[in-house]
Amino acid sequence: MAVSIDDIKKLKELTGVGLTDAKKALVETDGDFDKALEAMRKKGMTKAEKKGDRETREGLIESYVHSNRIGVIVEVNCETDFVARLPEFKEFAHQIAMQIAAMSPRYATEDDIAAEEYEAKKAELLASDALKSKPAEMAEKIVAGQLKKHFAEQVLVNQPFVLDDTMTVGDRIKEQIAKSGENIRVSQFKRIELGVTE
């Protein structure tokens, strides 16, 4: 099946893959752009995961102020100064700052949750009356699910991405890794809301 050059270019732009790979994906999905995009995203995510261990010493600090009421400052890192200076990287960092302003996460990743806080919440959930009659093994499984849900909303990478809720922020980061060819991570952030103190 013939596929349009415009679709190939658009797919290349959105996923960061080469023209040949973009064309192949469109041919394999009979010209269905959405299916091709999904297939390429999955392929890109796999490549991105392999880059996840590489050191990120460069990057930038991005800020965002919403309606003079909410302010965010975020550090987003990459591997090289070259990528840090690209307009796409700046735009990506700005999207992350907007995400933090809108969704108010407390942690960048699950690794940032203090062990004491995690264990305290676990103990609180295990002590609930609803679980007292359950066998210990079942109670542990129920609490594991409750903990995942409780912290999912507070962890940046697990939140639905505000500009495209079909993906998480973690997926959006992996997409950017696939486009840039470098590891990228959100190191730290601070969100300030007028009249609200922690």
trRosetta pair geometry for C-beta under 8 A, 3 or more apart (Angstrom, degrees):
i j d omega theta_ij theta_ji phi_ij phi_ji
1 27 6.4 164 59 -138 84 65
1 30 5.4 71 19 -145 161 62
1 31 5.5 -102 130 -28 133 110
2 31 7.9 28 87 -79 43 127
3 7 5.7 -98 171 70 98 130
3 8 6.3 109 117 -53 114 96
3 23 6.4 167 66 -146 133 71
3 26 4.1 94 -137 128 163 132
3 27 6.1 -110 -18 -67 129 66
3 31 5.0 -174 -104 -104 89 85
4 7 4.6 95 67 3 90 101
4 8 7.1 -154 99 -6 50 84
4 31 7.9 75 2 -143 79 108
5 8 5.4 -51 -150 35 38 116
5 9 6.3 39 152 -19 68 104
6 9 5.8 -55 -148 38 30 110
6 10 6.2 31 153 -20 65 108
7 10 5.6 -54 -143 38 31 112
7 11 6.1 31 157 -19 66 107
7 26 5.8 112 122 -116 122 148
7 31 7.3 62 100 -155 172 76
7 33 5.5 -121 -147 -96 115 109
7 36 7.9 75 162 59 113 154
8 11 5.9 -57 -148 37 27 109
8 12 6.3 30 152 -21 62 107
8 19 6.0 50 159 -155 116 80
8 22 4.8 115 -161 116 69 117
8 23 5.0 8 -121 -77 124 77
8 26 6.3 -95 -85 1 74 149
9 12 5.6 -54 -149 35 31 114
9 13 6.3 32 153 -21 65 107
9 19 7.7 -6 -88 -115 56 96
9 22 7.7 116 -60 127 16 159
10 13 5.7 -55 -150 35 30 113
10 14 6.3 22 156 -14 65 110
10 33 7.4 -3 90 -148 128 127
11 14 5.9 -58 -143 40 29 107
11 15 6.1 -6 169 9 66 117
11 17 7.4 -30 135 52 89 110
11 22 4.1 147 95 -153 114 108
11 25 6.5 -167 170 73 150 127
11 26 6.5 -150 -16 -53 162 109
11 33 6.9 -144 -71 -149 106 83
11 36 5.8 -42 -119 123 142 122
11 37 6.2 -135 -124 -84 90 75
11 40 6.4 129 -179 -3 104 163
12 15 6.8 -80 -140 51 19 88
12 16 7.6 80 176 -90 54 6
12 17 6.1 -109 -126 71 61 68
12 18 7.0 -27 -128 163 109 14
12 19 5.6 -14 -85 -87 144 57
12 22 4.4 -69 -62 -49 80 155
14 37 6.3 -22 105 -131 144 108
14 40 7.9 97 94 93 98 136
15 22 7.1 164 50 -94 124 96
15 37 7.0 -166 -55 -142 117 66
15 40 4.2 -34 -120 137 164 128
15 41 6.5 -119 -113 -72 107 57
15 44 5.6 -151 -168 -48 95 144
15 175 7.7 -93 -129 -154 55 89
15 178 6.7 -47 -180 123 69 128
15 179 7.1 -166 156 -82 27 84
16 44 6.7 100 56 -124 104 133
16 178 5.2 152 61 123 131 79
16 179 3.2 -167 -62 -115 142 56
16 180 7.3 -62 -134 -21 154 33
16 181 7.6 -159 165 -42 132 77
17 21 4.1 -96 161 87 125 132
17 22 5.5 156 87 -55 109 81
17 25 7.7 84 79 -14 158 136
17 40 5.7 -109 -8 -156 142 120
17 43 7.5 36 -83 93 137 126
17 44 6.9 -113 -55 -74 100 105
17 178 7.8 -23 -57 160 77 110
18 21 4.9 93 58 11 79 102
18 22 6.9 -141 98 -7 41 90
19 22 5.6 -57 -146 37 31 113
19 23 6.2 31 156 -19 67 106
20 23 5.9 -55 -148 36 28 109
20 24 6.2 30 153 -20 64 108
21 24 5.6 -53 -144 36 31 114
21 25 6.3 34 156 -22 65 104
21 40 7.2 114 141 -119 106 109
21 43 7.9 -153 -178 109 128 156
22 25 5.9 -54 -151 33 29 111
22 26 6.6 25 153 -15 62 107
22 36 7.6 72 -164 162 60 126
22 40 7.1 20 -107 -96 63 150
23 26 5.8 -60 -153 38 32 109
23 27 6.3 31 152 -19 68 107
24 27 5.7 -54 -146 36 31 111
24 28 6.2 30 155 -20 65 109
25 28 5.8 -56 -146 37 29 112
25 29 6.4 6 160 0 64 111
25 36 4.1 112 135 -157 101 94
25 39 5.3 177 -149 85 109 124
25 40 5.1 -8 -114 -58 167 103
26 29 6.2 -69 -144 48 28 95
26 31 5.8 34 175 -108 91 41
26 32 7.9 178 -146 49 62 42
26 33 7.1 -1 -116 -97 99 56
26 36 4.7 5 -84 -102 56 158
27 30 7.8 29 -177 -77 31 27
27 31 7.7 26 -98 -56 31 61
28 36 7.3 128 63 -105 88 87
28 39 7.2 -130 89 126 128 175
29 32 4.3 -99 146 52 107 93
29 35 3.9 174 -154 96 139 117
29 36 4.5 -143 32 -61 142 79
29 39 6.6 -161 -53 -5 127 139
32 35 4.0 37 104 21 119 115
32 36 6.3 158 87 -18 63 87
33 36 5.7 -61 -148 39 29 112
33 37 6.2 32 155 -23 67 106
34 37 5.6 -52 -147 33 30 113
34 38 6.4 31 154 -19 63 105
35 38 5.7 -53 -150 36 32 112
35 39 6.4 33 152 -19 65 106
36 39 5.7 -54 -148 36 31 112
36 40 6.2 26 155 -15 66 108
37 40 5.9 -59 -146 40 28 107
37 41 6.2 33 153 -25 64 106
38 41 5.7 -51 -146 32 29 114
38 42 6.6 30 155 -19 62 103
39 42 5.9 -55 -155 34 30 110
39 43 6.5 28 150 -17 64 107
40 43 5.5 -52 -146 38 36 113
40 44 6.0 38 153 -20 67 107
41 44 5.6 -56 -147 39 29 113
41 45 6.2 35 153 -26 64 104
41 171 7.8 28 174 -177 118 108
41 175 6.5 -25 -140 -102 92 102
42 45 5.6 -50 -147 30 30 114
42 46 6.7 34 153 -21 62 101
43 46 5.9 -52 -157 29 32 112
43 47 6.8 27 149 -12 64 105
44 47 5.7 -56 -151 39 35 109
44 48 6.0 39 150 -25 68 108
44 174 7.1 129 123 141 88 90
44 175 6.3 55 117 -123 135 54
44 177 8.0 145 163 81 92 79
44 178 3.1 41 -173 -141 106 162
44 179 7.7 26 -159 -43 138 60
45 48 5.4 -53 -145 35 32 116
45 49 6.5 39 154 -26 64 100
45 171 6.9 -34 -105 -140 125 75
45 174 4.7 43 -126 143 74 139
45 175 7.3 -22 -77 -68 79 60
45 178 6.9 -52 -58 -51 34 133
46 49 5.9 -49 -153 26 29 112
46 50 7.2 30 149 -18 59 102
47 50 5.8 -56 -162 30 37 113
47 51 6.9 28 147 -15 67 106
47 177 7.8 -175 105 118 82 100
47 178 5.6 97 73 -114 112 89
48 51 5.8 -62 -156 37 38 108
48 52 7.0 65 145 -53 64 89
48 173 7.9 143 174 116 139 68
48 174 3.9 130 106 -161 156 80
48 175 7.4 -46 -62 -48 158 19
48 177 3.7 106 -138 86 102 124
48 178 4.7 -65 -58 -52 107 82
49 52 5.4 -22 -161 -16 40 125
49 174 6.9 2 -54 -130 69 121
51 54 5.4 -40 -174 10 69 121
51 177 5.5 177 72 178 133 121
51 181 7.7 178 -99 178 156 38
51 182 6.8 167 176 178 140 20
51 183 4.6 -163 146 -71 94 79
52 177 7.6 -6 -74 -141 68 165
52 183 6.0 132 -116 -127 21 110
53 183 7.4 -121 54 -97 25 150
54 79 6.0 -16 131 -89 121 127
54 182 7.3 -114 92 -164 139 64
54 183 4.1 178 64 -12 98 135
55 79 6.7 98 88 -120 62 84
55 183 7.4 126 61 61 17 139
56 59 6.5 48 164 -46 102 120
56 77 3.7 107 141 130 118 115
56 78 5.7 -76 -145 -145 101 5
56 79 5.8 -77 -109 -71 59 54
56 182 7.8 112 -107 155 90 104
56 183 5.4 -117 -64 102 103 102
56 184 6.7 114 -115 -120 141 26
56 185 5.4 178 28 26 161 100
56 187 7.7 -156 98 -62 123 109
57 77 7.1 69 -24 -163 5 120
57 79 7.2 42 29 -146 73 41
58 77 6.6 130 78 -158 39 74
58 78 5.4 -39 82 72 94 75
58 79 6.4 18 31 115 106 17
58 80 5.5 -4 23 145 153 8
58 81 4.9 -140 -135 -68 144 53
58 83 7.2 122 94 59 131 91
58 84 4.6 -118 147 -35 110 136
59 75 6.4 79 116 177 136 76
59 76 5.2 -163 -167 99 119 52
59 77 3.6 -89 -45 -111 146 44
59 78 5.2 138 -84 12 76 69
59 84 5.3 -153 -108 -111 15 117
59 93 7.9 133 -175 -91 91 133
59 187 7.5 146 75 -7 169 122
60 75 7.7 -166 101 -144 31 55
60 76 6.2 -5 59 59 70 88
60 84 5.4 143 -35 -169 94 100
60 89 7.3 117 13 129 123 110
60 90 6.8 -10 60 -101 160 73
60 93 5.9 -63 75 -72 108 172
61 73 6.4 4 -180 -176 103 95
61 74 7.1 162 -155 82 57 39
61 75 5.4 -28 -100 -95 74 70
62 73 7.5 169 87 -152 42 49
62 74 5.3 -18 61 62 88 91
62 76 6.3 9 4 6 115 115
62 90 7.1 148 -97 -156 119 63
62 93 3.8 156 -29 140 148 113
62 94 5.6 -134 -173 -74 140 53
62 96 7.1 103 65 64 140 100
62 97 4.9 -124 115 -42 110 133
63 71 7.1 -9 -171 -172 100 90
63 72 6.6 165 -153 88 54 58
63 73 4.8 -16 -101 -101 88 74
63 74 7.6 164 -86 18 39 69
63 97 6.5 136 -170 -143 13 151
64 71 7.3 166 87 -153 50 48
64 72 4.8 -1 55 54 92 104
64 74 7.9 4 7 5 101 109
64 94 6.4 120 -76 -154 117 69
64 97 3.6 142 -6 135 124 121
64 98 5.6 -136 -167 -67 167 59
64 100 7.7 136 50 59 126 99
64 101 5.6 -100 104 -36 121 136
65 68 6.4 31 160 -89 116 40
65 70 7.1 160 -156 86 50 52
65 71 4.8 -11 -106 -104 81 80
65 72 7.7 -169 -75 22 41 65
66 69 6.4 -52 95 57 77 81
66 70 4.4 -4 53 60 106 102
66 71 7.7 -160 21 -72 68 37
66 98 7.8 107 -69 -130 118 69
66 101 4.9 128 -16 175 133 142
66 102 7.9 127 -68 -65 164 67
67 70 7.0 43 50 20 86 84
68 194 7.6 37 132 -48 65 141
69 193 6.6 15 151 -156 77 70
69 194 4.5 -85 -149 12 64 123
70 101 4.9 119 125 -154 127 95
70 191 6.9 -10 -171 -172 96 93
70 192 7.2 161 -156 86 48 52
70 193 5.1 -11 -106 -106 81 76
70 194 7.2 -95 -62 -3 46 82
71 101 7.8 -43 -149 -105 5 107
71 191 7.4 161 86 -156 49 47
71 192 4.6 -7 60 59 96 101
71 193 8.0 -171 24 -75 64 35
72 97 4.6 159 99 -165 125 83
72 98 7.8 -162 44 -64 149 21
72 100 4.6 130 -139 90 144 118
72 101 4.8 -109 -23 -62 131 87
72 189 6.4 -5 -170 -175 95 112
72 190 7.1 166 -149 85 51 51
72 191 5.1 -11 -102 -105 85 74
72 192 7.6 -172 -74 22 40 68
73 97 7.6 1 -112 -125 16 114
73 189 6.7 171 88 -152 49 64
73 190 5.2 3 53 52 93 95
74 93 6.7 -178 90 -172 113 87
74 96 5.7 -148 123 112 163 109
74 97 4.9 -151 13 -87 126 81
74 100 6.1 162 -68 -1 129 154
74 186 6.4 -36 -177 -151 114 104
74 188 7.4 -176 -148 97 54 46
74 189 4.0 -7 -107 -106 82 104
74 190 7.9 -162 -73 26 53 54
75 186 7.3 123 83 -165 59 56
75 187 4.4 -44 98 57 112 109
75 188 5.0 27 33 51 116 79
75 189 7.0 -150 20 -70 66 60
76 89 7.7 179 111 175 127 89
76 92 7.2 178 165 108 161 96
76 93 4.2 -147 25 -110 148 100
76 96 6.0 127 -78 46 130 155
76 184 6.8 5 176 -173 95 99
76 185 7.5 -177 -155 93 58 34
76 186 5.6 -31 -104 -104 74 65
76 187 7.3 -175 -98 7 20 83
77 184 6.8 167 88 -152 53 51
77 185 5.4 -9 58 60 99 78
77 186 7.8 168 18 -97 77 16
77 187 5.3 64 -14 -36 117 115
78 83 4.5 -112 135 96 152 127
78 84 5.5 -169 46 -66 118 78
78 89 6.5 -57 -29 -139 150 137
78 180 6.6 -75 -141 143 133 156
78 182 4.9 63 -173 114 98 136
78 183 7.0 157 -148 84 53 52
78 184 5.1 -14 -96 -100 80 80
79 83 6.7 57 52 27 73 138
79 182 4.1 -138 19 -158 111 118
79 183 5.7 88 -50 43 106 81
80 83 5.1 95 66 9 86 95
80 84 6.9 -146 103 -5 48 91
80 182 6.4 -127 14 -103 89 152
81 84 5.2 -56 -146 38 37 118
81 85 6.3 32 158 -19 69 107
82 85 6.4 -68 -158 35 24 104
82 86 7.3 37 146 -39 60 97
83 86 5.6 -39 -158 4 42 119
83 89 5.5 118 158 -67 73 147
83 180 5.1 70 -142 -167 129 124
83 182 5.1 -106 -34 21 169 150
84 89 5.9 -131 -132 120 24 156
85 89 7.4 58 51 49 18 132
86 89 4.5 92 66 1 91 103
86 90 7.2 -158 96 -5 50 84
86 180 7.5 -179 44 -117 152 106
87 90 5.5 -55 -150 38 38 114
87 91 6.2 40 152 -21 69 105
88 91 5.6 -52 -147 37 32 113
88 92 6.3 37 151 -23 64 104
88 176 8.0 172 145 -140 102 94
88 179 7.0 -114 149 132 146 136
88 180 7.5 -174 100 -78 122 96
89 92 5.5 -50 -149 34 33 115
89 93 6.4 34 151 -19 64 103
89 176 7.7 106 -113 -172 63 120
89 180 6.8 66 -82 -96 101 138
90 93 5.8 -53 -149 36 31 111
90 94 6.4 34 149 -21 63 105
91 94 5.5 -53 -151 34 33 115
91 95 6.6 37 149 -22 64 101
92 95 5.6 -51 -153 31 33 113
92 96 6.7 33 149 -19 64 102
92 172 8.0 168 -150 154 95 102
92 176 5.0 88 -136 -117 150 142
92 184 7.7 -25 130 -176 147 158
93 96 5.6 -52 -153 34 35 113
93 97 6.5 38 148 -20 65 103
94 97 5.5 -51 -149 34 35 113
94 98 6.5 37 150 -19 65 103
95 98 5.6 -52 -150 36 33 113
95 99 6.4 41 148 -25 64 103
95 163 6.1 -57 -149 -7 114 144
95 172 7.3 -124 122 165 135 144
96 99 5.4 -48 -151 30 34 118
96 100 6.6 34 151 -19 64 102
96 156 7.8 43 -160 -177 95 131
96 169 7.3 93 -121 -157 81 116
96 186 5.9 -171 -170 -95 146 127
96 189 7.9 -138 142 -83 105 142
97 100 5.8 -53 -151 34 33 111
97 101 6.5 35 150 -20 64 105
97 189 7.7 -178 -109 -136 65 125
98 101 5.6 -53 -149 35 33 114
98 102 6.2 25 156 -14 67 110
98 162 6.6 -126 123 66 99 139
98 163 7.6 61 95 -46 134 108
99 102 6.0 -64 -147 41 26 105
99 103 5.8 -21 173 20 67 117
99 105 7.9 7 133 -6 94 116
99 156 7.1 91 123 -153 124 95
99 159 7.0 143 179 90 112 134
99 161 6.7 -54 -107 -143 127 62
99 162 5.3 -177 -109 7 70 113
99 163 7.9 -77 -74 -8 93 91
99 169 5.9 108 -176 -102 159 125
100 103 6.8 -71 -121 55 20 82
100 104 7.2 76 179 -90 54 26
100 105 6.2 -78 -122 31 72 93
100 156 6.9 -18 -89 -113 86 118
100 189 5.3 -115 -121 158 159 153
100 191 5.3 -152 154 -75 103 118
101 104 7.8 -2 178 -62 16 64
101 191 6.6 174 -94 -133 46 111
102 162 4.9 63 78 -91 157 157
103 156 7.8 127 91 -119 125 63
103 159 5.1 95 161 -169 159 156
103 162 6.5 -150 -36 -57 112 115
104 191 5.9 -166 -123 112 68 163
104 193 7.8 -12 -103 -43 121 132
105 108 7.5 106 119 -86 134 31
105 153 8.0 -164 -109 145 74 47
105 154 5.8 115 -152 -179 67 40
105 155 6.2 22 -155 172 121 6
105 156 4.0 174 79 -70 171 71
105 159 6.1 -116 -73 -29 119 138
105 189 8.0 62 72 68 100 135
106 154 4.5 -14 26 -174 105 104
106 155 7.7 -41 57 -73 75 43
107 110 7.1 87 120 -95 140 23
107 112 4.0 170 -157 84 105 118
107 113 5.5 -43 -80 -62 166 72
107 151 7.7 -11 36 -169 135 98
107 154 6.0 54 19 134 95 90
107 155 5.0 -29 77 -109 104 68
107 156 6.7 -135 97 -3 50 85
108 112 5.4 97 40 -21 78 151
108 155 7.6 5 106 -160 18 70
108 156 5.1 -28 -137 31 40 131
108 157 6.8 50 160 -25 57 98
108 185 7.7 73 159 171 136 90
108 186 4.8 -163 -145 98 118 101
108 187 7.0 -92 -81 156 171 7
108 188 6.9 -88 -42 -92 135 32
108 189 6.8 130 -77 8 98 102
109 112 5.5 113 58 -5 64 99
109 155 6.4 39 -155 -164 21 110
109 156 7.2 -53 -59 52 44 93
109 157 5.4 18 -102 8 72 133
110 113 5.8 -34 -168 5 52 115
110 151 6.7 78 -118 138 89 135
110 155 5.5 -4 -69 -120 64 153
110 157 7.9 -83 -18 55 76 116
110 158 7.5 65 -54 -34 96 127
112 155 7.8 150 50 -124 105 90
113 117 6.0 -119 179 77 84 118
113 118 5.3 89 133 -60 119 107
113 151 6.1 -20 -84 -142 153 136
113 154 7.9 88 -91 102 111 122
113 155 7.4 -55 -47 -82 112 109
114 117 4.3 85 68 5 95 106
114 118 6.9 -166 90 -8 49 85
115 118 5.6 -57 -148 38 33 113
115 119 6.1 28 157 -16 68 109
116 119 6.0 -58 -144 41 27 107
116 120 6.1 31 155 -23 64 109
117 120 5.7 -53 -145 34 28 113
117 121 6.5 26 157 -16 63 105
118 121 6.1 -59 -153 37 27 107
118 122 6.3 29 150 -21 64 109
118 147 7.2 61 -160 -161 83 127
118 151 7.6 4 -111 -72 89 145
119 122 5.4 -53 -145 36 34 116
119 123 6.3 36 155 -21 67 103
120 123 5.8 -52 -148 35 29 111
120 124 6.4 33 151 -21 62 106
121 124 5.5 -53 -149 35 33 115
121 125 6.4 30 154 -16 66 106
121 147 6.3 123 113 -118 117 91
121 150 6.3 -176 176 114 142 156
121 151 7.9 137 88 -54 166 101
122 125 5.9 -58 -150 39 29 108
122 126 6.2 28 154 -18 65 110
122 143 6.0 82 -150 162 75 127
122 147 6.0 2 -88 -84 82 134
123 126 5.7 -56 -143 39 29 111
123 127 6.2 27 157 -21 64 111
124 127 6.0 -63 -151 36 25 110
124 128 7.5 47 148 -47 58 87
125 128 5.9 -28 -165 -12 40 115
125 131 7.4 70 151 -13 67 152
125 143 4.7 136 114 -132 125 98
125 146 5.2 164 -147 97 147 142
125 147 6.8 -128 12 -61 161 83
126 131 6.2 -107 -154 98 40 153
126 139 6.2 81 -136 154 80 118
126 140 7.9 14 -105 -89 111 54
126 143 5.5 -3 -71 -88 76 153
127 131 7.8 71 64 59 7 118
128 131 5.2 78 70 11 87 102
128 132 7.6 -134 100 -29 47 82
129 132 5.7 -37 -154 -1 40 119
130 134 8.0 21 136 -16 62 117
131 134 5.1 -58 -158 30 59 120
131 139 4.5 95 -173 -131 113 107
131 142 6.4 -168 -106 77 113 140
131 143 7.1 33 -109 -56 158 101
134 138 4.7 -117 174 90 111 115
134 139 4.5 143 93 -64 118 87
134 142 6.9 13 130 2 172 142
135 138 4.7 82 62 12 85 106
135 139 6.9 -154 90 -11 39 90
136 139 5.6 -57 -146 36 30 114
136 140 6.4 35 155 -24 65 103
137 140 5.8 -51 -154 29 30 114
137 141 6.9 27 151 -16 62 104
138 141 5.8 -55 -153 35 35 111
138 142 6.4 35 151 -19 68 105
139 142 5.7 -54 -148 36 32 111
139 143 6.2 29 155 -17 66 109
140 143 5.9 -58 -146 40 27 109
140 144 6.3 35 152 -27 63 104
141 144 5.6 -48 -148 28 31 116
141 145 6.9 30 154 -15 61 102
142 145 6.0 -59 -161 36 32 110
142 146 6.4 29 147 -17 67 109
143 146 5.4 -54 -144 40 37 113
143 147 6.1 40 155 -23 69 103
144 147 5.9 -52 -147 34 27 111
144 148 6.5 31 152 -21 61 105
145 148 5.7 -52 -149 32 31 113
145 149 6.5 27 154 -15 65 106
146 149 5.8 -57 -149 39 32 110
146 150 6.1 34 153 -23 67 109
147 150 5.6 -54 -143 36 30 113
147 151 6.2 9 165 -1 66 110
148 151 6.6 -70 -146 47 21 95
148 152 6.0 37 155 -43 62 108
149 152 5.6 -45 -141 16 27 119
149 153 7.6 22 165 -15 56 97
150 153 7.3 -74 179 27 25 100
150 154 7.5 -5 143 3 60 117
151 154 5.4 -71 -153 48 50 107
151 155 5.6 42 153 -24 84 112
151 158 7.6 70 120 45 75 157
152 155 6.2 -62 -138 36 26 104
152 158 4.4 -118 -152 137 70 138
152 159 7.5 142 157 -75 70 52
153 158 7.7 -73 -48 99 19 111
153 159 6.8 70 -144 -98 39 89
155 158 4.3 50 84 19 107 114
155 159 7.0 -173 86 -30 54 82
156 159 6.0 -53 -155 11 31 115
156 169 5.4 -79 157 88 73 158
156 186 6.2 -73 107 77 154 152
156 189 7.6 98 -71 23 150 141
157 168 6.6 56 162 141 54 116
157 169 5.2 -123 -125 87 34 100
157 170 3.7 66 180 -69 93 94
157 173 6.7 -44 -122 7 98 140
157 186 7.7 -173 -62 34 92 120
158 168 5.9 -45 -155 -161 26 137
158 169 7.4 -13 29 39 19 98
158 170 6.5 25 -71 -18 39 122
159 168 6.4 131 75 -156 33 83
159 169 5.2 33 61 -9 85 116
160 165 4.4 23 171 -141 125 83
160 167 7.6 122 -153 86 62 34
160 168 6.2 -75 -102 -107 34 57
160 169 7.8 80 119 -28 10 76
161 164 5.2 2 92 60 117 71
161 165 6.5 -162 63 -90 61 38
161 167 5.1 1 15 87 127 84
161 168 6.1 121 -30 173 86 15
161 169 5.2 141 -86 -76 82 54
161 171 7.0 -102 -26 62 129 98
161 172 4.7 114 -100 -37 146 133
162 165 7.3 13 -124 -69 22 84
164 167 5.5 21 107 30 105 99
164 172 7.4 139 54 -85 111 112
167 171 3.7 -121 -172 86 108 139
167 172 5.8 129 117 -51 127 78
167 175 7.5 22 174 -28 164 133
168 171 4.8 108 50 2 70 98
168 172 7.2 -128 101 -2 43 85
169 172 5.4 -51 -150 35 38 115
169 173 6.4 43 149 -22 67 100
170 173 5.7 -50 -149 32 32 113
170 174 6.5 32 151 -17 63 104
171 174 5.6 -54 -150 37 34 111
171 175 6.3 40 149 -25 65 103
172 175 5.5 -48 -149 31 33 117
172 176 6.6 33 151 -18 63 102
173 176 5.7 -55 -153 36 33 110
173 177 6.5 38 147 -23 65 103
173 184 5.9 -153 -167 92 88 107
173 185 7.3 51 -167 -107 137 44
173 186 7.2 -99 -100 -17 134 97
174 177 5.3 -48 -148 32 36 116
174 178 6.4 39 152 -21 65 101
175 178 5.7 -52 -152 33 31 112
175 179 6.5 29 150 -17 64 106
176 179 5.6 -53 -146 37 35 111
176 180 6.0 16 161 -6 69 112
176 184 5.4 -46 105 43 114 160
177 180 6.3 -66 -138 47 25 96
177 181 7.8 135 170 -43 54 5
177 182 6.8 -117 -142 81 66 42
177 183 6.2 9 -130 -121 114 34
177 184 5.2 -145 -78 19 81 99
178 181 7.8 22 -177 -68 23 44
180 184 6.6 84 46 -45 144 123
186 189 6.6 -14 172 -34 113 114
193 196 4.0 11 82 38 107 125
